[in-house]
Amino acid sequence: MGNVARIKLGYYPLPHAEGLRLRKLLVFEEGASAADPCAGTGAALHQLTEGADVDKHGVELDAGRAAQSAAMGSRRFMAISSRPSGRLRAFRFSI
């Protein structure tokens, strides 16, 4: 992984136009769940489930982006953030 990728923690957001195309292909049953293992800010998960009655779940390495995703309506979220000491701290929160 290059230096820029390390700084971004491998964050590559889904292009908005791709999200629109994918959303047109998805049909969710009532009460379904959607999971994004690389949730980032939650924009893709939100876009892909827009208008659907789903429980949103996500995982994100960066604590700041994890908080953004939770603010967008991810009901259950797991984030793992690295601390300056090099130790990893995992935390989970629900909305």
Rosetta constraint file for C-alpha pairs under 8 A:
AtomPair CA 1 CA 5 HARMONIC 6.04 0.50
AtomPair CA 1 CA 6 HARMONIC 6.43 0.50
AtomPair CA 2 CA 6 HARMONIC 6.22 0.50
AtomPair CA 3 CA 7 HARMONIC 6.27 0.50
AtomPair CA 4 CA 8 HARMONIC 6.30 0.50
AtomPair CA 5 CA 9 HARMONIC 5.76 0.50
AtomPair CA 5 CA 10 HARMONIC 5.08 0.50
AtomPair CA 5 CA 11 HARMONIC 7.38 0.50
AtomPair CA 6 CA 10 HARMONIC 6.39 0.50
AtomPair CA 9 CA 61 HARMONIC 7.20 0.50
AtomPair CA 9 CA 62 HARMONIC 7.22 0.50
AtomPair CA 11 CA 40 HARMONIC 6.59 0.50
AtomPair CA 13 CA 40 HARMONIC 6.99 0.50
AtomPair CA 13 CA 44 HARMONIC 7.46 0.50
AtomPair CA 14 CA 18 HARMONIC 6.80 0.50
AtomPair CA 14 CA 19 HARMONIC 6.64 0.50
AtomPair CA 14 CA 44 HARMONIC 6.12 0.50
AtomPair CA 15 CA 19 HARMONIC 6.44 0.50
AtomPair CA 16 CA 20 HARMONIC 6.38 0.50
AtomPair CA 16 CA 44 HARMONIC 7.84 0.50
AtomPair CA 17 CA 21 HARMONIC 6.42 0.50
AtomPair CA 18 CA 22 HARMONIC 6.13 0.50
AtomPair CA 19 CA 23 HARMONIC 6.01 0.50
AtomPair CA 19 CA 44 HARMONIC 6.49 0.50
AtomPair CA 19 CA 47 HARMONIC 6.38 0.50
AtomPair CA 19 CA 48 HARMONIC 6.23 0.50
AtomPair CA 20 CA 24 HARMONIC 6.54 0.50
AtomPair CA 20 CA 47 HARMONIC 7.37 0.50
AtomPair CA 20 CA 48 HARMONIC 7.52 0.50
AtomPair CA 21 CA 25 HARMONIC 6.99 0.50
AtomPair CA 22 CA 26 HARMONIC 6.62 0.50
AtomPair CA 22 CA 48 HARMONIC 6.91 0.50
AtomPair CA 23 CA 47 HARMONIC 7.21 0.50
AtomPair CA 23 CA 48 HARMONIC 4.92 0.50
AtomPair CA 23 CA 49 HARMONIC 7.20 0.50
AtomPair CA 26 CA 48 HARMONIC 7.73 0.50
AtomPair CA 28 CA 32 HARMONIC 6.25 0.50
AtomPair CA 28 CA 52 HARMONIC 6.53 0.50
AtomPair CA 28 CA 53 HARMONIC 7.68 0.50
AtomPair CA 28 CA 54 HARMONIC 7.52 0.50
AtomPair CA 29 CA 53 HARMONIC 7.85 0.50
AtomPair CA 30 CA 52 HARMONIC 7.61 0.50
AtomPair CA 30 CA 53 HARMONIC 5.64 0.50
AtomPair CA 30 CA 54 HARMONIC 6.93 0.50
AtomPair CA 31 CA 53 HARMONIC 5.68 0.50
AtomPair CA 31 CA 54 HARMONIC 5.23 0.50
AtomPair CA 31 CA 55 HARMONIC 6.94 0.50
AtomPair CA 32 CA 53 HARMONIC 6.98 0.50
AtomPair CA 32 CA 54 HARMONIC 4.82 0.50
AtomPair CA 32 CA 55 HARMONIC 6.39 0.50
AtomPair CA 33 CA 54 HARMONIC 5.08 0.50
AtomPair CA 33 CA 55 HARMONIC 4.58 0.50
AtomPair CA 33 CA 56 HARMONIC 5.97 0.50
AtomPair CA 33 CA 57 HARMONIC 7.43 0.50
AtomPair CA 34 CA 45 HARMONIC 7.75 0.50
AtomPair CA 34 CA 49 HARMONIC 7.63 0.50
AtomPair CA 34 CA 54 HARMONIC 6.55 0.50
AtomPair CA 34 CA 55 HARMONIC 6.20 0.50
AtomPair CA 34 CA 56 HARMONIC 5.06 0.50
AtomPair CA 34 CA 57 HARMONIC 6.11 0.50
AtomPair CA 35 CA 45 HARMONIC 7.70 0.50
AtomPair CA 35 CA 56 HARMONIC 6.02 0.50
AtomPair CA 35 CA 57 HARMONIC 4.59 0.50
AtomPair CA 35 CA 58 HARMONIC 5.49 0.50
AtomPair CA 36 CA 45 HARMONIC 6.48 0.50
AtomPair CA 36 CA 57 HARMONIC 6.37 0.50
AtomPair CA 36 CA 58 HARMONIC 4.72 0.50
AtomPair CA 36 CA 59 HARMONIC 6.46 0.50
AtomPair CA 37 CA 58 HARMONIC 5.63 0.50
AtomPair CA 37 CA 59 HARMONIC 4.87 0.50
AtomPair CA 37 CA 60 HARMONIC 7.07 0.50
AtomPair CA 38 CA 58 HARMONIC 7.01 0.50
AtomPair CA 38 CA 59 HARMONIC 5.65 0.50
AtomPair CA 38 CA 60 HARMONIC 5.52 0.50
AtomPair CA 38 CA 61 HARMONIC 7.97 0.50
AtomPair CA 39 CA 43 HARMONIC 7.90 0.50
AtomPair CA 39 CA 44 HARMONIC 7.38 0.50
AtomPair CA 39 CA 45 HARMONIC 6.88 0.50
AtomPair CA 39 CA 58 HARMONIC 5.38 0.50
AtomPair CA 39 CA 59 HARMONIC 5.59 0.50
AtomPair CA 39 CA 60 HARMONIC 5.36 0.50
AtomPair CA 39 CA 66 HARMONIC 7.50 0.50
AtomPair CA 39 CA 69 HARMONIC 7.14 0.50
AtomPair CA 40 CA 59 HARMONIC 7.96 0.50
AtomPair CA 40 CA 60 HARMONIC 5.70 0.50
AtomPair CA 40 CA 62 HARMONIC 7.61 0.50
AtomPair CA 40 CA 65 HARMONIC 5.41 0.50
AtomPair CA 40 CA 66 HARMONIC 6.54 0.50
AtomPair CA 40 CA 69 HARMONIC 6.91 0.50
AtomPair CA 41 CA 65 HARMONIC 4.59 0.50
AtomPair CA 41 CA 66 HARMONIC 6.26 0.50
AtomPair CA 41 CA 67 HARMONIC 7.70 0.50
AtomPair CA 41 CA 68 HARMONIC 5.16 0.50
AtomPair CA 41 CA 69 HARMONIC 4.58 0.50
AtomPair CA 42 CA 46 HARMONIC 5.98 0.50
AtomPair CA 42 CA 58 HARMONIC 7.79 0.50
AtomPair CA 42 CA 65 HARMONIC 7.73 0.50
AtomPair CA 42 CA 66 HARMONIC 7.68 0.50
AtomPair CA 42 CA 68 HARMONIC 6.81 0.50
AtomPair CA 42 CA 69 HARMONIC 4.00 0.50
AtomPair CA 42 CA 70 HARMONIC 7.39 0.50
AtomPair CA 42 CA 72 HARMONIC 6.55 0.50
AtomPair CA 42 CA 74 HARMONIC 7.57 0.50
AtomPair CA 43 CA 47 HARMONIC 6.00 0.50
AtomPair CA 43 CA 69 HARMONIC 7.15 0.50
AtomPair CA 43 CA 72 HARMONIC 7.67 0.50
AtomPair CA 44 CA 48 HARMONIC 5.92 0.50
AtomPair CA 45 CA 49 HARMONIC 6.17 0.50
AtomPair CA 45 CA 56 HARMONIC 7.44 0.50
AtomPair CA 46 CA 50 HARMONIC 5.79 0.50
AtomPair CA 46 CA 72 HARMONIC 6.97 0.50
AtomPair CA 46 CA 73 HARMONIC 7.65 0.50
AtomPair CA 49 CA 53 HARMONIC 7.99 0.50
AtomPair CA 49 CA 54 HARMONIC 7.13 0.50
AtomPair CA 55 CA 74 HARMONIC 7.35 0.50
AtomPair CA 55 CA 75 HARMONIC 6.39 0.50
AtomPair CA 56 CA 73 HARMONIC 7.28 0.50
AtomPair CA 56 CA 74 HARMONIC 4.73 0.50
AtomPair CA 56 CA 75 HARMONIC 5.63 0.50
AtomPair CA 56 CA 76 HARMONIC 6.73 0.50
AtomPair CA 57 CA 74 HARMONIC 5.67 0.50
AtomPair CA 57 CA 75 HARMONIC 6.33 0.50
AtomPair CA 57 CA 76 HARMONIC 5.08 0.50
AtomPair CA 57 CA 77 HARMONIC 5.66 0.50
AtomPair CA 58 CA 69 HARMONIC 7.95 0.50
AtomPair CA 58 CA 74 HARMONIC 6.89 0.50
AtomPair CA 58 CA 76 HARMONIC 6.90 0.50
AtomPair CA 58 CA 77 HARMONIC 5.07 0.50
AtomPair CA 58 CA 78 HARMONIC 6.42 0.50
AtomPair CA 59 CA 66 HARMONIC 7.42 0.50
AtomPair CA 59 CA 77 HARMONIC 6.05 0.50
AtomPair CA 59 CA 78 HARMONIC 4.97 0.50
AtomPair CA 59 CA 79 HARMONIC 5.64 0.50
AtomPair CA 60 CA 65 HARMONIC 7.02 0.50
AtomPair CA 60 CA 66 HARMONIC 5.46 0.50
AtomPair CA 60 CA 78 HARMONIC 6.77 0.50
AtomPair CA 60 CA 79 HARMONIC 4.99 0.50
AtomPair CA 60 CA 80 HARMONIC 6.62 0.50
AtomPair CA 61 CA 66 HARMONIC 7.38 0.50
AtomPair CA 61 CA 79 HARMONIC 5.55 0.50
AtomPair CA 61 CA 80 HARMONIC 4.74 0.50
AtomPair CA 61 CA 81 HARMONIC 5.49 0.50
AtomPair CA 61 CA 82 HARMONIC 7.91 0.50
AtomPair CA 62 CA 66 HARMONIC 6.10 0.50
AtomPair CA 62 CA 79 HARMONIC 6.91 0.50
AtomPair CA 62 CA 80 HARMONIC 6.71 0.50
AtomPair CA 62 CA 81 HARMONIC 5.46 0.50
AtomPair CA 62 CA 82 HARMONIC 7.85 0.50
AtomPair CA 63 CA 67 HARMONIC 6.21 0.50
AtomPair CA 63 CA 79 HARMONIC 6.11 0.50
AtomPair CA 63 CA 80 HARMONIC 6.79 0.50
AtomPair CA 63 CA 81 HARMONIC 5.41 0.50
AtomPair CA 64 CA 68 HARMONIC 6.41 0.50
AtomPair CA 65 CA 69 HARMONIC 6.19 0.50
AtomPair CA 66 CA 70 HARMONIC 6.23 0.50
AtomPair CA 66 CA 77 HARMONIC 7.45 0.50
AtomPair CA 66 CA 78 HARMONIC 7.72 0.50
AtomPair CA 66 CA 79 HARMONIC 5.98 0.50
AtomPair CA 67 CA 71 HARMONIC 6.19 0.50
AtomPair CA 68 CA 72 HARMONIC 6.46 0.50
AtomPair CA 69 CA 73 HARMONIC 6.90 0.50
AtomPair CA 69 CA 74 HARMONIC 6.19 0.50
AtomPair CA 70 CA 74 HARMONIC 4.72 0.50
AtomPair CA 70 CA 75 HARMONIC 6.85 0.50
AtomPair CA 70 CA 76 HARMONIC 7.69 0.50
AtomPair CA 70 CA 77 HARMONIC 6.69 0.50
AtomPair CA 70 CA 94 HARMONIC 7.92 0.50
AtomPair CA 70 CA 95 HARMONIC 7.22 0.50
AtomPair CA 73 CA 95 HARMONIC 7.42 0.50
AtomPair CA 74 CA 94 HARMONIC 7.92 0.50
AtomPair CA 74 CA 95 HARMONIC 7.26 0.50
AtomPair CA 75 CA 94 HARMONIC 5.37 0.50
AtomPair CA 75 CA 95 HARMONIC 4.99 0.50
AtomPair CA 76 CA 92 HARMONIC 7.58 0.50
AtomPair CA 76 CA 93 HARMONIC 6.33 0.50
AtomPair CA 76 CA 94 HARMONIC 4.69 0.50
AtomPair CA 76 CA 95 HARMONIC 6.79 0.50
AtomPair CA 77 CA 92 HARMONIC 5.82 0.50
AtomPair CA 77 CA 93 HARMONIC 5.80 0.50
AtomPair CA 77 CA 94 HARMONIC 6.38 0.50
AtomPair CA 78 CA 90 HARMONIC 7.38 0.50
AtomPair CA 78 CA 91 HARMONIC 6.09 0.50
AtomPair CA 78 CA 92 HARMONIC 4.62 0.50
AtomPair CA 78 CA 93 HARMONIC 6.87 0.50
AtomPair CA 79 CA 90 HARMONIC 5.96 0.50
AtomPair CA 79 CA 91 HARMONIC 5.69 0.50
AtomPair CA 79 CA 92 HARMONIC 6.37 0.50
AtomPair CA 80 CA 88 HARMONIC 6.69 0.50
AtomPair CA 80 CA 89 HARMONIC 5.82 0.50
AtomPair CA 80 CA 90 HARMONIC 4.43 0.50
AtomPair CA 80 CA 91 HARMONIC 6.46 0.50
AtomPair CA 81 CA 88 HARMONIC 5.92 0.50
AtomPair CA 81 CA 89 HARMONIC 5.62 0.50
AtomPair CA 81 CA 90 HARMONIC 6.51 0.50
AtomPair CA 82 CA 86 HARMONIC 6.25 0.50
AtomPair CA 82 CA 87 HARMONIC 6.10 0.50
AtomPair CA 82 CA 88 HARMONIC 4.66 0.50
AtomPair CA 82 CA 89 HARMONIC 6.37 0.50
AtomPair CA 83 CA 87 HARMONIC 5.64 0.50
AtomPair CA 83 CA 88 HARMONIC 6.10 0.50
AtomPair CA 83 CA 89 HARMONIC 7.17 0.50
